[in-house]
Amino acid sequence: MIYTITLNPAVDKEYLIPDFTFDQVTRANATRIDLGGKGFNVSRLLKIMGTESVALAFAGGHCGSLLRDGLFRLGIPTDFTWISGETRANISILDSRRRRYLKINEAGPTVTETDFHNLLARVLDLAAPGDWWVLGGSLPPGAPADSYAQLITAVQNKGGRALLDSSGPALALGCRAAPFLVKPNQAETAELTGLPVGSTAELAAAAQAVRALGPAHVVISRGAAGALLASEAGVWLAESPAVPPGNPTGAGDALVGGLVWALAREETLVNALAWGVACGAAGASQPGTGMGARAEIEALRAHINPVPLP
Ligand code: TA6
């Protein structure tokens, strides 16, 4: 079974406007709502690829109910730890003339120590050998700084394998729990290691430095440039095929979804890298945090051939 954990989920709202103009009313040409938060986005990708997952999260209030009901309608079972606060909403504003966007993420509702222990207890009840666990996103206020480290240790002590996609101290502390794989982007890699990441060679060295912090494998997402894999077998580069421009928000989550979808089917890490890049490319061509269709992903996958770096 594949589980996703989203400690700080969000209702993602996107506005398409003609032009960023301040100090006057701007009317949106289009709006959309997506069921967001990194783990939920992974569960949505897995559903598109025909694979079941259970979405765990802290959730509360009207936004929490909207996310539960929306995921249910998509056929994604949820196992929420309900909290007293209101689940957040994150906003993307796309300027169609400049093709630029503004992204505003709320901090999210405060969770208590009891809330965290309730979720951890639920994870311990569910965890079993051979499961895949995807942990993603920011920590809500009040969550322990080592939340991901505790959750990774819990699932891996039960024979599961954890993939972590976060940033800052939550990512750094999570690495120390030796997850199966972490998926930072280039900026998160630079912050984590303090190393330059401008060239491919620098990025490869930084990826191995991340592995030295604990993770067995590292995939670094590079946006439209694709992604890089570092493992004990070496470093691989997968370039992304060109796709029509969409909203890149969520493309990194789609990449993680492609990785875990392939790994759960016992594909090699290199093949999983290619599937991840195909899913990320499809996601980047969609509006909002749309994930694209399976046929589109499979067509993109045919054009992706990872190469080993010397
Ligand atoms: O990566 C896309 C996304 O998950 C959006 O759905 C948006 O909710 C945001 O990122 C949440 O990221 P955060 O790091 O704030 O948890």
py3Dmol code that shows the C-alpha trace and the ligand (Angstrom):
import py3Dmol

protein = """\
ATOM      1  CA  MET A   1       0.000   0.000   0.000  1.00  0.00           C
ATOM      2  CA  ILE A   2       1.039   3.592  -0.647  1.00  0.00           C
ATOM      3  CA  TYR A   3       0.242   6.245   1.959  1.00  0.00           C
ATOM      4  CA  THR A   4       0.681  10.004   1.682  1.00  0.00           C
ATOM      5  CA  ILE A   5       1.002  12.266   4.695  1.00  0.00           C
ATOM      6  CA  THR A   6       0.243  15.982   4.327  1.00  0.00           C
ATOM      7  CA  LEU A   7       0.752  17.692   7.665  1.00  0.00           C
ATOM      8  CA  ASN A   8      -0.224  21.092   6.246  1.00  0.00           C
ATOM      9  CA  PRO A   9      -2.740  20.574   3.442  1.00  0.00           C
ATOM     10  CA  ALA A  10      -4.314  23.419   1.516  1.00  0.00           C
ATOM     11  CA  VAL A  11      -7.200  24.353  -0.702  1.00  0.00           C
ATOM     12  CA  ASP A  12      -5.281  25.715  -3.691  1.00  0.00           C
ATOM     13  CA  LYS A  13      -7.045  28.554  -5.437  1.00  0.00           C
ATOM     14  CA  GLU A  14      -5.758  29.908  -8.749  1.00  0.00           C
ATOM     15  CA  TYR A  15      -6.771  33.216 -10.365  1.00  0.00           C
ATOM     16  CA  LEU A  16      -5.930  33.975 -14.006  1.00  0.00           C
ATOM     17  CA  ILE A  17      -5.755  37.771 -14.520  1.00  0.00           C
ATOM     18  CA  PRO A  18      -4.946  39.812 -17.644  1.00  0.00           C
ATOM     19  CA  ASP A  19      -2.258  41.947 -16.020  1.00  0.00           C
ATOM     20  CA  PHE A  20      -0.851  42.679 -12.525  1.00  0.00           C
ATOM     21  CA  THR A  21      -2.181  46.182 -11.780  1.00  0.00           C
ATOM     22  CA  PHE A  22      -2.050  47.526  -8.219  1.00  0.00           C
ATOM     23  CA  ASP A  23      -4.419  49.856  -6.397  1.00  0.00           C
ATOM     24  CA  GLN A  24      -7.430  49.010  -8.567  1.00  0.00           C
ATOM     25  CA  VAL A  25      -9.949  46.200  -8.913  1.00  0.00           C
ATOM     26  CA  THR A  26      -8.747  43.427 -11.232  1.00  0.00           C
ATOM     27  CA  ARG A  27     -11.333  40.937 -12.383  1.00  0.00           C
ATOM     28  CA  ALA A  28     -10.146  37.361 -12.829  1.00  0.00           C
ATOM     29  CA  ASN A  29     -10.610  35.865 -16.290  1.00  0.00           C
ATOM     30  CA  ALA A  30     -10.736  32.375 -14.754  1.00  0.00           C
ATOM     31  CA  THR A  31     -10.524  30.741 -11.342  1.00  0.00           C
ATOM     32  CA  ARG A  32     -10.014  27.145 -10.225  1.00  0.00           C
ATOM     33  CA  ILE A  33      -9.733  25.203  -7.001  1.00  0.00           C
ATOM     34  CA  ASP A  34      -7.399  22.231  -6.521  1.00  0.00           C
ATOM     35  CA  LEU A  35      -7.146  19.862  -3.581  1.00  0.00           C
ATOM     36  CA  GLY A  36      -3.637  20.789  -2.526  1.00  0.00           C
ATOM     37  CA  GLY A  37      -0.776  20.077  -0.271  1.00  0.00           C
ATOM     38  CA  LYS A  38       2.111  17.959  -1.433  1.00  0.00           C
ATOM     39  CA  GLY A  39       0.880  14.594  -0.237  1.00  0.00           C
ATOM     40  CA  PHE A  40      -2.611  15.083  -1.670  1.00  0.00           C
ATOM     41  CA  ASN A  41      -1.081  16.066  -5.014  1.00  0.00           C
ATOM     42  CA  VAL A  42       0.880  12.798  -4.984  1.00  0.00           C
ATOM     43  CA  SER A  43      -2.311  10.851  -4.218  1.00  0.00           C
ATOM     44  CA  ARG A  44      -4.074  12.600  -7.120  1.00  0.00           C
ATOM     45  CA  LEU A  45      -1.215  11.671  -9.477  1.00  0.00           C
ATOM     46  CA  LEU A  46      -1.306   8.053  -8.304  1.00  0.00           C
ATOM     47  CA  LYS A  47      -5.051   7.901  -8.965  1.00  0.00           C
ATOM     48  CA  ILE A  48      -4.485   9.159 -12.519  1.00  0.00           C
ATOM     49  CA  MET A  49      -1.913   6.360 -12.935  1.00  0.00           C
ATOM     50  CA  GLY A  50      -4.445   3.807 -11.690  1.00  0.00           C
ATOM     51  CA  THR A  51      -2.866   3.250  -8.301  1.00  0.00           C
ATOM     52  CA  GLU A  52      -4.598   3.477  -4.940  1.00  0.00           C
ATOM     53  CA  SER A  53      -3.230   5.384  -1.977  1.00  0.00           C
ATOM     54  CA  VAL A  54      -4.566   6.500   1.393  1.00  0.00           C
ATOM     55  CA  ALA A  55      -4.214  10.218   2.172  1.00  0.00           C
ATOM     56  CA  LEU A  56      -3.430  11.072   5.795  1.00  0.00           C
ATOM     57  CA  ALA A  57      -3.368  14.663   7.026  1.00  0.00           C
ATOM     58  CA  PHE A  58      -4.129  17.137   9.739  1.00  0.00           C
ATOM     59  CA  ALA A  59      -7.408  18.746   8.697  1.00  0.00           C
ATOM     60  CA  GLY A  60      -9.957  21.100  10.204  1.00  0.00           C
ATOM     61  CA  GLY A  61     -12.945  23.294   9.490  1.00  0.00           C
ATOM     62  CA  HIS A  62     -14.674  23.936   6.201  1.00  0.00           C
ATOM     63  CA  CYS A  63     -11.496  23.646   4.110  1.00  0.00           C
ATOM     64  CA  GLY A  64     -10.710  20.351   5.789  1.00  0.00           C
ATOM     65  CA  SER A  65     -14.169  19.011   4.918  1.00  0.00           C
ATOM     66  CA  LEU A  66     -13.852  20.330   1.350  1.00  0.00           C
ATOM     67  CA  LEU A  67     -10.576  18.436   0.948  1.00  0.00           C
ATOM     68  CA  ARG A  68     -11.986  15.224   2.454  1.00  0.00           C
ATOM     69  CA  ASP A  69     -15.099  15.346   0.258  1.00  0.00           C
ATOM     70  CA  GLY A  70     -13.121  16.321  -2.844  1.00  0.00           C
ATOM     71  CA  LEU A  71     -10.636  13.476  -2.414  1.00  0.00           C
ATOM     72  CA  PHE A  72     -13.529  11.068  -1.775  1.00  0.00           C
ATOM     73  CA  ARG A  73     -15.136  12.145  -5.060  1.00  0.00           C
ATOM     74  CA  LEU A  74     -11.821  11.405  -6.788  1.00  0.00           C
ATOM     75  CA  GLY A  75     -11.873   7.915  -5.258  1.00  0.00           C
ATOM     76  CA  ILE A  76      -9.004   8.664  -2.843  1.00  0.00           C
ATOM     77  CA  PRO A  77      -9.655   7.361   0.685  1.00  0.00           C
ATOM     78  CA  THR A  78      -8.617   9.658   3.504  1.00  0.00           C
ATOM     79  CA  ASP A  79      -7.594   9.021   7.093  1.00  0.00           C
ATOM     80  CA  PHE A  80      -7.507  12.493   8.633  1.00  0.00           C
ATOM     81  CA  THR A  81      -6.486  13.579  12.108  1.00  0.00           C
ATOM     82  CA  TRP A  82      -9.020  16.337  12.766  1.00  0.00           C
ATOM     83  CA  ILE A  83      -7.816  19.478  14.540  1.00  0.00           C
ATOM     84  CA  SER A  84      -9.596  22.499  15.981  1.00  0.00           C
ATOM     85  CA  GLY A  85      -8.130  25.052  13.545  1.00  0.00           C
ATOM     86  CA  GLU A  86      -9.149  25.788   9.942  1.00  0.00           C
ATOM     87  CA  THR A  87      -7.160  24.147   7.159  1.00  0.00           C
ATOM     88  CA  ARG A  88      -5.472  26.819   5.046  1.00  0.00           C
ATOM     89  CA  ALA A  89      -6.016  28.126   1.517  1.00  0.00           C
ATOM     90  CA  ASN A  90      -3.057  28.893  -0.787  1.00  0.00           C
ATOM     91  CA  ILE A  91      -3.385  31.374  -3.627  1.00  0.00           C
ATOM     92  CA  SER A  92      -1.750  31.495  -7.083  1.00  0.00           C
ATOM     93  CA  ILE A  93      -2.312  34.580  -9.238  1.00  0.00           C
ATOM     94  CA  LEU A  94      -1.245  34.158 -12.855  1.00  0.00           C
ATOM     95  CA  ASP A  95      -0.607  37.199 -15.037  1.00  0.00           C
ATOM     96  CA  SER A  96      -1.478  35.988 -18.564  1.00  0.00           C
ATOM     97  CA  ARG A  97       0.268  38.895 -20.316  1.00  0.00           C
ATOM     98  CA  ARG A  98       3.632  38.535 -18.558  1.00  0.00           C
ATOM     99  CA  ARG A  99       3.237  34.763 -17.955  1.00  0.00           C
ATOM    100  CA  ARG A 100       4.412  35.385 -14.398  1.00  0.00           C
ATOM    101  CA  TYR A 101       2.752  34.232 -11.189  1.00  0.00           C
ATOM    102  CA  LEU A 102       2.450  35.234  -7.553  1.00  0.00           C
ATOM    103  CA  LYS A 103       2.125  32.393  -4.988  1.00  0.00           C
ATOM    104  CA  ILE A 104       0.924  33.094  -1.461  1.00  0.00           C
ATOM    105  CA  ASN A 105       0.921  30.149   0.981  1.00  0.00           C
ATOM    106  CA  GLU A 106      -0.717  30.609   4.393  1.00  0.00           C
ATOM    107  CA  ALA A 107       1.154  29.296   7.463  1.00  0.00           C
ATOM    108  CA  GLY A 108      -1.712  26.950   8.261  1.00  0.00           C
ATOM    109  CA  PRO A 109      -3.579  26.142  11.496  1.00  0.00           C
ATOM    110  CA  THR A 110      -1.741  25.434  14.748  1.00  0.00           C
ATOM    111  CA  VAL A 111      -1.538  21.778  15.766  1.00  0.00           C
ATOM    112  CA  THR A 112      -1.063  20.658  19.375  1.00  0.00           C
ATOM    113  CA  GLU A 113       1.275  18.023  20.810  1.00  0.00           C
ATOM    114  CA  THR A 114      -1.806  15.840  21.283  1.00  0.00           C
ATOM    115  CA  ASP A 115      -2.760  16.296  17.622  1.00  0.00           C
ATOM    116  CA  PHE A 116       0.708  15.154  16.544  1.00  0.00           C
ATOM    117  CA  HIS A 117       0.685  12.124  18.807  1.00  0.00           C
ATOM    118  CA  ASN A 118      -2.778  11.185  17.523  1.00  0.00           C
ATOM    119  CA  LEU A 119      -1.484  11.224  13.945  1.00  0.00           C
ATOM    120  CA  LEU A 120       1.718   9.363  14.878  1.00  0.00           C
ATOM    121  CA  ALA A 121      -0.347   6.693  16.670  1.00  0.00           C
ATOM    122  CA  ARG A 122      -2.511   6.289  13.550  1.00  0.00           C
ATOM    123  CA  VAL A 123       0.589   5.900  11.366  1.00  0.00           C
ATOM    124  CA  LEU A 124       1.961   3.261  13.735  1.00  0.00           C
ATOM    125  CA  ASP A 125      -1.364   1.402  13.536  1.00  0.00           C
ATOM    126  CA  LEU A 126      -1.250   1.403   9.710  1.00  0.00           C
ATOM    127  CA  ALA A 127       2.471   0.867   9.000  1.00  0.00           C
ATOM    128  CA  ALA A 128       3.389  -2.560   7.662  1.00  0.00           C
ATOM    129  CA  PRO A 129       6.365  -4.112   5.830  1.00  0.00           C
ATOM    130  CA  GLY A 130       6.682  -3.190   2.149  1.00  0.00           C
ATOM    131  CA  ASP A 131       4.510  -0.069   2.339  1.00  0.00           C
ATOM    132  CA  TRP A 132       5.545   3.181   0.666  1.00  0.00           C
ATOM    133  CA  TRP A 133       5.039   6.410   2.577  1.00  0.00           C
ATOM    134  CA  VAL A 134       5.248   9.836   0.936  1.00  0.00           C
ATOM    135  CA  LEU A 135       5.653  12.725   3.377  1.00  0.00           C
ATOM    136  CA  GLY A 136       5.448  16.175   1.864  1.00  0.00           C
ATOM    137  CA  GLY A 137       5.158  19.870   2.452  1.00  0.00           C
ATOM    138  CA  SER A 138       5.634  22.428   5.164  1.00  0.00           C
ATOM    139  CA  LEU A 139       4.979  21.849   8.849  1.00  0.00           C
ATOM    140  CA  PRO A 140       1.982  23.632  10.364  1.00  0.00           C
ATOM    141  CA  PRO A 141       2.599  25.889  13.361  1.00  0.00           C
ATOM    142  CA  GLY A 142       2.960  23.841  16.550  1.00  0.00           C
ATOM    143  CA  ALA A 143       4.194  20.671  14.867  1.00  0.00           C
ATOM    144  CA  PRO A 144       7.510  19.378  16.264  1.00  0.00           C
ATOM    145  CA  ALA A 145      10.500  20.490  14.156  1.00  0.00           C
ATOM    146  CA  ASP A 146      11.456  16.798  13.867  1.00  0.00           C
ATOM    147  CA  SER A 147       7.944  15.694  12.804  1.00  0.00           C
ATOM    148  CA  TYR A 148       9.213  14.075   9.637  1.00  0.00           C
ATOM    149  CA  ALA A 149      12.106  12.382  11.442  1.00  0.00           C
ATOM    150  CA  GLN A 150       9.636  10.827  13.903  1.00  0.00           C
ATOM    151  CA  LEU A 151       7.282   9.702  11.128  1.00  0.00           C
ATOM    152  CA  ILE A 152      10.093   8.319   8.932  1.00  0.00           C
ATOM    153  CA  THR A 153      11.513   6.354  11.857  1.00  0.00           C
ATOM    154  CA  ALA A 154       8.039   5.034  12.701  1.00  0.00           C
ATOM    155  CA  VAL A 155       7.251   3.709   9.233  1.00  0.00           C
ATOM    156  CA  GLN A 156      10.750   2.394   8.470  1.00  0.00           C
ATOM    157  CA  ASN A 157      10.959   0.564  11.788  1.00  0.00           C
ATOM    158  CA  LYS A 158       7.828  -1.266  10.615  1.00  0.00           C
ATOM    159  CA  GLY A 159       9.471  -2.222   7.299  1.00  0.00           C
ATOM    160  CA  GLY A 160       8.079   0.609   5.188  1.00  0.00           C
ATOM    161  CA  ARG A 161      10.043   2.963   2.946  1.00  0.00           C
ATOM    162  CA  ALA A 162       9.693   6.746   3.219  1.00  0.00           C
ATOM    163  CA  LEU A 163      10.026   9.440   0.551  1.00  0.00           C
ATOM    164  CA  LEU A 164      10.327  13.000   1.895  1.00  0.00           C
ATOM    165  CA  ASP A 165       9.664  16.241   0.004  1.00  0.00           C
ATOM    166  CA  SER A 166      10.039  19.240   2.271  1.00  0.00           C
ATOM    167  CA  SER A 167      12.372  22.167   2.907  1.00  0.00           C
ATOM    168  CA  GLY A 168      14.306  24.016   5.599  1.00  0.00           C
ATOM    169  CA  PRO A 169      14.791  22.535   9.069  1.00  0.00           C
ATOM    170  CA  ALA A 170      11.988  19.989   8.542  1.00  0.00           C
ATOM    171  CA  LEU A 171      13.909  18.531   5.590  1.00  0.00           C
ATOM    172  CA  ALA A 172      17.275  18.699   7.361  1.00  0.00           C
ATOM    173  CA  LEU A 173      15.983  16.895  10.450  1.00  0.00           C
ATOM    174  CA  GLY A 174      14.073  14.431   8.269  1.00  0.00           C
ATOM    175  CA  CYS A 175      17.285  13.493   6.437  1.00  0.00           C
ATOM    176  CA  ARG A 176      18.828  12.366   9.729  1.00  0.00           C
ATOM    177  CA  ALA A 177      16.160   9.638   9.986  1.00  0.00           C
ATOM    178  CA  ALA A 178      17.653   8.047   6.823  1.00  0.00           C
ATOM    179  CA  PRO A 179      14.580   8.004   4.578  1.00  0.00           C
ATOM    180  CA  PHE A 180      14.639   5.818   1.485  1.00  0.00           C
ATOM    181  CA  LEU A 181      14.619   8.953  -0.702  1.00  0.00           C
ATOM    182  CA  VAL A 182      14.379  12.740  -0.458  1.00  0.00           C
ATOM    183  CA  LYS A 183      13.319  15.055  -3.296  1.00  0.00           C
ATOM    184  CA  PRO A 184      14.582  18.611  -2.806  1.00  0.00           C
ATOM    185  CA  ASN A 185      14.679  21.146  -5.605  1.00  0.00           C
ATOM    186  CA  GLN A 186      17.906  22.981  -6.466  1.00  0.00           C
ATOM    187  CA  ALA A 187      17.311  25.855  -4.053  1.00  0.00           C
ATOM    188  CA  GLU A 188      16.414  23.462  -1.214  1.00  0.00           C
ATOM    189  CA  THR A 189      19.563  21.453  -1.987  1.00  0.00           C
ATOM    190  CA  ALA A 190      21.726  24.588  -1.781  1.00  0.00           C
ATOM    191  CA  GLU A 191      20.091  25.590   1.510  1.00  0.00           C
ATOM    192  CA  LEU A 192      20.505  22.075   2.942  1.00  0.00           C
ATOM    193  CA  THR A 193      24.170  21.625   1.981  1.00  0.00           C
ATOM    194  CA  GLY A 194      25.533  25.168   1.674  1.00  0.00           C
ATOM    195  CA  LEU A 195      27.067  24.025  -1.620  1.00  0.00           C
ATOM    196  CA  PRO A 196      26.832  25.620  -5.090  1.00  0.00           C
ATOM    197  CA  VAL A 197      24.317  23.988  -7.427  1.00  0.00           C
ATOM    198  CA  GLY A 198      24.764  26.082 -10.580  1.00  0.00           C
ATOM    199  CA  SER A 199      26.403  23.495 -12.808  1.00  0.00           C
ATOM    200  CA  THR A 200      25.448  19.852 -13.292  1.00  0.00           C
ATOM    201  CA  ALA A 201      28.735  18.767 -11.708  1.00  0.00           C
ATOM    202  CA  GLU A 202      28.102  21.006  -8.680  1.00  0.00           C
ATOM    203  CA  LEU A 203      24.546  19.658  -8.397  1.00  0.00           C
ATOM    204  CA  ALA A 204      25.810  16.068  -8.535  1.00  0.00           C
ATOM    205  CA  ALA A 205      28.291  16.759  -5.754  1.00  0.00           C
ATOM    206  CA  ALA A 206      25.624  18.475  -3.674  1.00  0.00           C
ATOM    207  CA  ALA A 207      23.288  15.505  -4.197  1.00  0.00           C
ATOM    208  CA  GLN A 208      25.924  13.119  -2.829  1.00  0.00           C
ATOM    209  CA  ALA A 209      26.390  15.527   0.104  1.00  0.00           C
ATOM    210  CA  VAL A 210      22.647  15.210   0.814  1.00  0.00           C
ATOM    211  CA  ARG A 211      23.007  11.408   0.792  1.00  0.00           C
ATOM    212  CA  ALA A 212      25.781  11.767   3.366  1.00  0.00           C
ATOM    213  CA  LEU A 213      23.204  13.388   5.692  1.00  0.00           C
ATOM    214  CA  GLY A 214      21.229  10.120   5.779  1.00  0.00           C
ATOM    215  CA  PRO A 215      18.923   9.468   2.810  1.00  0.00           C
ATOM    216  CA  ALA A 216      19.740   6.358   0.784  1.00  0.00           C
ATOM    217  CA  HIS A 217      18.758   8.070  -2.464  1.00  0.00           C
ATOM    218  CA  VAL A 218      18.306  11.675  -3.581  1.00  0.00           C
ATOM    219  CA  VAL A 219      16.337  13.060  -6.516  1.00  0.00           C
ATOM    220  CA  ILE A 220      16.818  16.763  -7.179  1.00  0.00           C
ATOM    221  CA  SER A 221      14.086  18.358  -9.280  1.00  0.00           C
ATOM    222  CA  ARG A 222      15.263  20.978 -11.801  1.00  0.00           C
ATOM    223  CA  GLY A 223      11.983  22.321 -13.165  1.00  0.00           C
ATOM    224  CA  ALA A 224      11.873  22.350 -16.959  1.00  0.00           C
ATOM    225  CA  ALA A 225      15.416  20.921 -17.006  1.00  0.00           C
ATOM    226  CA  GLY A 226      14.285  17.604 -15.509  1.00  0.00           C
ATOM    227  CA  ALA A 227      15.846  15.900 -12.491  1.00  0.00           C
ATOM    228  CA  LEU A 228      19.012  14.289 -11.136  1.00  0.00           C
ATOM    229  CA  LEU A 229      19.271  11.018  -9.173  1.00  0.00           C
ATOM    230  CA  ALA A 230      22.088  10.235  -6.759  1.00  0.00           C
ATOM    231  CA  SER A 231      22.296   6.741  -5.260  1.00  0.00           C
ATOM    232  CA  GLU A 232      24.938   4.224  -4.266  1.00  0.00           C
ATOM    233  CA  ALA A 233      24.998   3.179  -7.943  1.00  0.00           C
ATOM    234  CA  GLY A 234      26.060   6.659  -9.052  1.00  0.00           C
ATOM    235  CA  VAL A 235      24.457   9.818 -10.445  1.00  0.00           C
ATOM    236  CA  TRP A 236      21.946   9.922 -13.301  1.00  0.00           C
ATOM    237  CA  LEU A 237      20.442  12.849 -15.226  1.00  0.00           C
ATOM    238  CA  ALA A 238      16.993  12.801 -16.828  1.00  0.00           C
ATOM    239  CA  GLU A 239      16.157  15.733 -19.082  1.00  0.00           C
ATOM    240  CA  SER A 240      12.541  16.818 -19.356  1.00  0.00           C
ATOM    241  CA  PRO A 241      10.885  16.946 -22.784  1.00  0.00           C
ATOM    242  CA  ALA A 242       9.496  20.355 -23.767  1.00  0.00           C
ATOM    243  CA  VAL A 243       5.804  20.815 -22.924  1.00  0.00           C
ATOM    244  CA  PRO A 244       3.329  23.693 -23.464  1.00  0.00           C
ATOM    245  CA  PRO A 245       3.575  26.198 -20.584  1.00  0.00           C
ATOM    246  CA  GLY A 246       1.083  25.823 -17.718  1.00  0.00           C
ATOM    247  CA  ASN A 247       1.191  26.490 -13.973  1.00  0.00           C
ATOM    248  CA  PRO A 248       4.361  24.827 -12.601  1.00  0.00           C
ATOM    249  CA  THR A 249       2.893  24.684  -9.096  1.00  0.00           C
ATOM    250  CA  GLY A 250       2.580  21.035  -8.145  1.00  0.00           C
ATOM    251  CA  ALA A 251       4.929  19.717 -10.841  1.00  0.00           C
ATOM    252  CA  GLY A 252       7.423  18.676  -8.153  1.00  0.00           C
ATOM    253  CA  ASP A 253       4.677  16.732  -6.396  1.00  0.00           C
ATOM    254  CA  ALA A 254       3.771  15.039  -9.680  1.00  0.00           C
ATOM    255  CA  LEU A 255       7.445  14.064 -10.014  1.00  0.00           C
ATOM    256  CA  VAL A 256       7.368  12.481  -6.551  1.00  0.00           C
ATOM    257  CA  GLY A 257       4.136  10.730  -7.495  1.00  0.00           C
ATOM    258  CA  GLY A 258       5.799   9.268 -10.596  1.00  0.00           C
ATOM    259  CA  LEU A 259       8.770   8.122  -8.532  1.00  0.00           C
ATOM    260  CA  VAL A 260       6.690   6.254  -5.951  1.00  0.00           C
ATOM    261  CA  TRP A 261       4.292   4.874  -8.580  1.00  0.00           C
ATOM    262  CA  ALA A 262       7.240   3.293 -10.428  1.00  0.00           C
ATOM    263  CA  LEU A 263       9.066   2.139  -7.278  1.00  0.00           C
ATOM    264  CA  ALA A 264       5.914   0.467  -5.959  1.00  0.00           C
ATOM    265  CA  ARG A 265       5.824  -1.493  -9.254  1.00  0.00           C
ATOM    266  CA  GLU A 266       9.405  -2.586  -8.582  1.00  0.00           C
ATOM    267  CA  GLU A 267      10.860  -0.492 -11.368  1.00  0.00           C
ATOM    268  CA  THR A 268      14.548   0.401 -11.011  1.00  0.00           C
ATOM    269  CA  LEU A 269      15.477   3.769  -9.510  1.00  0.00           C
ATOM    270  CA  VAL A 270      16.618   4.971 -12.942  1.00  0.00           C
ATOM    271  CA  ASN A 271      13.307   4.016 -14.557  1.00  0.00           C
ATOM    272  CA  ALA A 272      11.494   5.608 -11.617  1.00  0.00           C
ATOM    273  CA  LEU A 273      13.465   8.802 -12.280  1.00  0.00           C
ATOM    274  CA  ALA A 274      12.238   8.799 -15.892  1.00  0.00           C
ATOM    275  CA  TRP A 275       8.613   8.237 -14.829  1.00  0.00           C
ATOM    276  CA  GLY A 276       8.953  11.033 -12.281  1.00  0.00           C
ATOM    277  CA  VAL A 277      10.234  13.485 -14.887  1.00  0.00           C
ATOM    278  CA  ALA A 278       7.405  12.496 -17.260  1.00  0.00           C
ATOM    279  CA  CYS A 279       4.811  13.129 -14.535  1.00  0.00           C
ATOM    280  CA  GLY A 280       6.438  16.440 -13.587  1.00  0.00           C
ATOM    281  CA  ALA A 281       6.472  17.591 -17.202  1.00  0.00           C
ATOM    282  CA  ALA A 282       2.800  16.698 -17.670  1.00  0.00           C
ATOM    283  CA  GLY A 283       1.919  18.527 -14.447  1.00  0.00           C
ATOM    284  CA  ALA A 284       3.841  21.657 -15.472  1.00  0.00           C
ATOM    285  CA  SER A 285       1.767  21.897 -18.654  1.00  0.00           C
ATOM    286  CA  GLN A 286      -1.536  21.980 -16.746  1.00  0.00           C
ATOM    287  CA  PRO A 287      -3.411  24.900 -15.171  1.00  0.00           C
ATOM    288  CA  GLY A 288      -3.445  25.081 -11.374  1.00  0.00           C
ATOM    289  CA  THR A 289      -1.992  21.947  -9.789  1.00  0.00           C
ATOM    290  CA  GLY A 290      -3.502  19.737 -12.468  1.00  0.00           C
ATOM    291  CA  MET A 291      -1.576  16.505 -13.111  1.00  0.00           C
ATOM    292  CA  GLY A 292      -2.302  15.701 -16.774  1.00  0.00           C
ATOM    293  CA  ALA A 293      -3.617  12.398 -18.139  1.00  0.00           C
ATOM    294  CA  ARG A 294      -1.992   8.961 -18.028  1.00  0.00           C
ATOM    295  CA  ALA A 295      -1.754   8.744 -21.844  1.00  0.00           C
ATOM    296  CA  GLU A 296       0.065  12.098 -21.926  1.00  0.00           C
ATOM    297  CA  ILE A 297       2.465  10.924 -19.212  1.00  0.00           C
ATOM    298  CA  GLU A 298       3.159   7.646 -21.021  1.00  0.00           C
ATOM    299  CA  ALA A 299       3.831   9.546 -24.265  1.00  0.00           C
ATOM    300  CA  LEU A 300       6.298  11.841 -22.473  1.00  0.00           C
ATOM    301  CA  ARG A 301       7.972   8.857 -20.758  1.00  0.00           C
ATOM    302  CA  ALA A 302       8.905   7.453 -24.181  1.00  0.00           C
ATOM    303  CA  HIS A 303      11.112  10.501 -24.781  1.00  0.00           C
ATOM    304  CA  ILE A 304      13.037  10.345 -21.507  1.00  0.00           C
ATOM    305  CA  ASN A 305      16.305   8.401 -21.360  1.00  0.00           C
ATOM    306  CA  PRO A 306      18.329   8.991 -18.194  1.00  0.00           C
ATOM    307  CA  VAL A 307      22.095   9.072 -18.644  1.00  0.00           C
ATOM    308  CA  PRO A 308      24.792   8.313 -16.058  1.00  0.00           C
ATOM    309  CA  LEU A 309      27.173  11.096 -15.146  1.00  0.00           C
ATOM    310  CA  PRO A 310      30.875  10.184 -15.177  1.00  0.00           C
TER     311      PRO A 310
END
"""
ligand_1 = """\
16
TA6
O 3.745 21.856 -4.527
C 2.449 22.391 -4.745
C 1.807 22.644 -3.392
O 1.607 21.463 -2.659
C 0.509 23.341 -3.581
O -0.525 22.389 -3.581
C 0.469 24.316 -2.402
O -0.510 23.903 -1.512
C 1.869 24.302 -1.787
O 2.652 23.454 -2.621
C 1.967 23.754 -0.403
O 3.357 23.690 -0.117
P 3.878 23.875 1.392
O 5.376 23.772 1.256
O 3.403 25.225 1.864
O 3.260 22.730 2.172
"""
view = py3Dmol.view(width=600, height=400)
view.addModel(protein, "pdb")
view.setStyle({"model": 0}, {"cartoon": {"style": "trace"}})
view.addModel(ligand_1, "xyz")
view.setStyle({"model": 1}, {"stick": {}})
view.zoomTo()
view.show()
